[in-house]
Amino acid sequence: QVYLVESGGGLVQPGGSLRLDCVVSGIIFSFATMGWYRQTPGAQRELVAEITSGGTTTYVDSVKGRFTVSRDNAKNTMYLQMDGLKPEDTAVYYCNANTRFFGDSWGRGTQVTVSS
C-alpha cells in the first residue's frame, strides 16, 4: 500500500512563504518521479512542480522563480518551498508519486490560502 501525507498548508498573506512536505511510504521513494499538483473549485488539477528520481525539476510558468521543489531520499520526503505567494496560488495542493509498478499515487491534499 502506498501512502502519501502532505503537511504545511495554511493561511498566509500575499508575499509570504510556506513550505509543504510530502512523506511517502510503501514504495522505493528514490525511484519515483514526484510532483506537486494544485486544484481550485471547478478547475482541473494542474501540475505545479515535478522532480525526477535523478533530481531534474520542472515548473509551471506561473510559479517559476518563486517555488522550489526538492527531495530527501533518506527521509522519503518531497518539499515545496513557496515564496512570494500570490492570491492566485490559493488552492488545495496534492502530492503525487509515479512509479513503474504502482503508477500514480496521491495524497489527500493540503489547503493553501493566500489572503490579506
C-alpha positions in Angstrom: 0.0 0.0 0.0 1.3 3.4 -1.0 0.8 6.3 1.4 1.5 10.0 0.8 0.9 12.5 3.5 1.1 16.3 2.9 1.6 18.9 5.6 2.5 22.6 5.8 -0.5 24.3 4.3 -2.3 27.2 5.9 -3.2 30.9 5.6 -0.5 33.3 4.6 -0.5 37.0 3.4 0.4 37.9 -0.1 4.2 38.0 -0.4 4.6 35.4 2.3 6.1 32.0 2.3 5.1 28.4 3.1 6.8 25.1 2.9 4.9 21.9 2.0 6.1 18.5 2.9 5.1 15.1 1.5 6.1 12.0 3.3 5.9 8.8 1.3 5.7 5.1 2.3 5.1 1.9 0.5 7.4 2.5 -2.5 11.1 2.8 -3.2 11.0 6.6 -2.9 14.3 7.2 -4.7 12.9 5.5 -7.9 9.8 7.7 -8.0 9.0 10.8 -10.0 7.4 13.1 -7.6 5.1 16.0 -8.2 3.1 18.8 -6.6 -0.3 19.5 -8.1 -3.0 22.0 -7.1 -6.7 22.4 -7.7 -9.3 25.1 -7.2 -13.0 24.5 -7.2 -14.4 23.8 -10.6 -10.9 23.6 -12.2 -8.8 20.8 -13.3 -5.9 19.7 -11.2 -2.7 21.2 -12.6 0.9 20.2 -12.2 2.9 22.8 -10.3 6.3 21.3 -9.9 7.9 17.9 -10.6 11.2 16.3 -9.6 12.5 13.1 -11.2 14.4 10.3 -9.5 17.6 12.0 -10.9 16.7 15.4 -9.5 15.6 17.1 -12.6 12.9 19.7 -11.9 10.2 21.3 -13.9 7.7 24.1 -13.0 4.6 25.6 -14.4 5.4 29.1 -15.7 3.3 30.8 -13.1 5.5 29.7 -10.3 8.9 29.8 -11.8 11.3 31.8 -9.7 9.0 31.7 -6.7 8.6 28.0 -5.9 11.3 25.4 -5.4 10.7 21.6 -5.3 13.3 19.3 -3.7 13.5 15.8 -2.2 15.3 14.0 0.5 15.6 10.3 -0.4 16.9 9.4 3.0 13.7 10.7 4.6 11.3 9.6 1.8 10.1 13.2 1.7 9.5 15.8 -1.0 9.3 19.5 -0.3 7.8 22.5 -2.0 9.2 25.9 -0.8 6.8 28.6 -1.9 7.9 32.2 -1.7 6.3 35.4 -3.0 2.9 33.8 -2.6 0.0 35.4 -4.5 -3.7 35.2 -4.0 -3.9 33.1 -7.3 -1.8 30.4 -5.6 -4.7 29.7 -3.3 -5.7 26.0 -3.9 -5.6 22.5 -2.4 -2.1 21.2 -3.1 -1.6 17.5 -3.7 1.4 15.3 -3.6 1.9 12.7 -6.4 4.2 9.8 -6.8 4.6 8.0 -10.0 6.4 4.6 -10.2 6.6 2.0 -12.9 5.0 -0.6 -10.7 2.2 1.4 -8.9 1.6 4.1 -11.4 0.2 7.3 -9.9 -0.5 7.6 -6.2 -1.9 10.6 -4.4 -2.1 12.3 -1.1 -5.3 13.8 0.4 -4.1 17.3 -0.1 -3.4 20.4 2.0 -5.1 23.7 1.7 -3.0 26.8 0.9 -4.8 30.2 1.2 -3.1 33.4 0.3 -5.1 36.4 1.5 -4.8 39.6 3.4 
